């Protein structure tokens, strides 16, 4: 029997992103999450008495800020070595030979595969053969799998490869190859890396992405970890997922359909968010909260989204303390049908907005006119997947709807004051 851990995309010492956006979040403590997750991996390997640990690329997140990252890694693999556990590593695009300028000597129990050509590491006592090749530079567009060696007869053959296969959303198309390229090689297991979500692409033989060990931003939601593989002669490998992460990212949708009073907004949020917190307990959650639906309170929300953002964060603190952090609050609500009793100016404004919202070319002209202004906004509005995009009609509709609600609210206040 052979027992091993297949991990990938550790991104050791990579900081979690956007925590600075939330006052009061223990940013420095949470930035240690990648180390804590890696320690969980080492603990699992020791507890399960595995034979070896595979790291299928992107152990690091690029060149080290200083040598502490390398020293920390060596201290952890020493724990594995003391337990008789070997570590087999390929470099991925983030820790390619061309990007890493700092190096340290590794213990004898650690093997890093060559970046010049595929090689085979034979573990004679286990009757196992691991085949792999490291990235020589950050962007590898060749099909590395084609040159991997033939399987070693009488051994359990593992292919260790950092690849996007034929492409995966959100990931660069590095070391592309087809599933048939892998299956036809004749190996018993393919240990892949690069894609940060768990995916078992094939069963016979198993072709597996274990995902990253710790989510680092909102595009990496949910549980993260590794797989434990047990291979016994005459039986298919047994694959078990294990969570390693110490904090979770989640997108939380709160529907406000039918809400007629402002005090119901936070009640809806609390009911939805409590279920999310309970699902991930005891791990803390960093959440992006999105409000949607057709509601009577749309104008009130859109007129002062800053108040809603802080009200949501205040509610999260009051009910969940340090079990929850709110990364961002997004409003995508819609107004209910507007009353025909609106006075003339408001009715004319509504008609103007309705015409604009139904006309993509006019929206894009508006976006073009605003693009210079967008470039002057703070970084949160210019970077990442939440950035303002002047060429996106759907996003422009949201901005127009918010501006309309704000203007209506102010006009009504001025009318009441006069």
Secondary structure, DSSP 8 states (H G I E B T S, - for coil): -EEEEEE----BT---SSGGGSTT--HHHHTTHHHHHHHHHHHHHHHTT-SEEEEES-SBSSS-SSTHHHHHHHHHHHHHHHTT-EEEEE--STT-TTT--------TTEEE--SSS-EEEEEGGGTEEEEE---SSS---S-GGGGS----TTSEEEEEEE--TT--TTS---S---HHHHHTTT-SEEEEES-SS-EEEEETTEEEE---SS--STTS-S--EEEEEEE-TTS--EEEEEE--SEEEEEEEEE-TT--STHHHHHHHHHHHHHHHHHHTTSEEEEEEEEEEEETTHHHHHHTHHHHHHHHHHHHHHHHGGGEEEEEEEEEEEE----TTS-HHHHHHHHHHHHHHT-HHHHHHHHHHHHHHHTTS-GGGTSSTT---TT-HHHHHHHHHHHHHHHHHHHHHHHHH-
